[in-house]
Amino acid sequence: MFRQRQQEFCTRMAAADIDVALITDEDNVYYLSGYYDYLHMEFGRPTILVIARDGGVLLITPVIDLNAAEATARVDRIAAWNDGDGDEWRAALPGAVAGGARVAIEPDYMPPLVRRYVDELLGAGRAVSATPILSEMRMIKSEAELTLARHAGQVGMAMMEAGRAAIGAGVAEYEVAIATSQAGTRKAAELLAAHHDDGDMSPNTHFLQIMASGREITKTHHRASTRVMQRGEPVFLCFCGMTNFHRFKLGFDRTFWIGEVGDPAQIPVYEVALASQAAALSVLGPGVTAETVHAAYAEVIKSAGYDYPFRCGRATGFSFLETPQLVTGDTTVLRPGMVFAVDGSVTVADFRAQVGDSFIITEDGYEQITHHPKTVEEMIL
């Protein structure tokens, strides 16, 4: 799979008259080579995948991760470097780009430390962007990737069910986060054992739970805290970071109430959010533009008297945000094999409602891969 992607990338490089590519986004390094490095630049240690147009693939990575690289990376050669030893990661780059008239980089995903050196190394006129090529390649998912998407949906649903069951009056938010993490990890472990021959892939969730309750409900990306929830309060659960199975990401969120809707004024706000997602789904499918989906969603929200909303959704895959986005100005035509998170959302001064799911675009519409009840009655716990 990874070698096939490398071959396709090289074909596209040749068509764009690119001689060498320096890949530094960790999701793209994984997509092209199968290698993932959890330390990466957070610990000041660059990893660079170098792909030549003739197909030669070099991985530059810290020697501390050499064993993992040798076990997982589908490359021709590994140049391992050590902290403080000679030119470190810089040592292999001059030879790797020598003779390349056009060198592709990832301008928005290259660490500044690496970018400064690469700019000096290449000089003026040699650097071009690899991002358009990789974005186009990754838009349409393979059957193997779609299987991962469906399994990620199962992980997300296990977390949502566990979160729903844990929410209650007198319960601290962090207790909900513990429950969702355990449920997601167990479901992921079950799926890995049953369907994937990859003993090194961790099933553990590794993203702080996004949730908010009561007066904090308007904080969109609030993390689980020690706050104790009370009867009548709204509770928002979002798994847009935690739904990350075998490195495949999805979007998934719901708004609940504990026991009753303490403030009845929240009900019509929620119902508009629900209707806005339904409007987006009424046009979601192959042949429509990304902004058309957003327009249908936004029209419902604005017609109800609320402010122009943020994007309706985004493509996902091995990255949390991929191309295209469901937003005004994105004219990309949707095609079968794309995967999207699609939201409905409304925010007012003291309340925020959001409902989101993930979908695969099919030949005649879409396949929903996250499921959970949505009506007001079903959201009252």
Secondary structure, DSSP 8 states (H G I E B T S, - for coil): -HHHHHHHHHHHHHHTT--EEEE--HHHHHHHHS---SSGGGGT---EEEEETTS-EEEEEEGGGHHHHHHH---SEEEEE-TTSTTGGGTTHHHHHTT-SSEEE-TTTS-HHHHHHHHHHH-TT-EEESHHHHHHHHHS--HHHHHHHHHHHHHHHHHHHHHHHH--TT-BHHHHHHHHHHHHHHHHHHHHHHH---TTS--S--S--EEEEGGGTT-TT-B--S-B--TT-EEEEE-TTT-EETTEE---EEEEESSS-SSTTHHHHHHHHHHHHHHHHHH-STTSBHHHHHHHHHHHHHHTT----S-SEEE-SSSSSEEEEESTT---B--TT-EEEEEEEEEETTEEEEEEEEEEEETTEEEE------SHHHHB-
